[in-house]
């Protein structure tokens, strides 16, 4: 995971791990796996009805606003 390149991303995940009282390393691994899985599933699902084109457009636009998404 490349979240270490973006202090804002890592700080957010560190905060979440501390709040949840879970290992920071575990949170970083889970976050990376979640983003990778979302990318895999989204590529297929966004082409499958009944998703409205407007919804697909919004999700596609919004996902790039998250540093962790861009880095993976």
Steps between C-alpha positions, in 0.01 A plus 500: 500500500631843411309698758835593655551740207200700609516618861131594500400147400726334754393738779135420432565127515715537813218691665249231407726220623556675835128565539420137425791379713624293207852466366595781260668247272182292491293806409742592219485146359122481522457844344725404209315172444164677516597760241650240268187284528273799438693583184465141374129475574413850383645444153251218446203634694487845345427339164219287637143627508307623695764761592400839369766673289482801728587286804792343315621844400483628858682199646769519231551871570498468879735205540791706373457744788638244745880486523501129585302424183745689282804341660392138452 
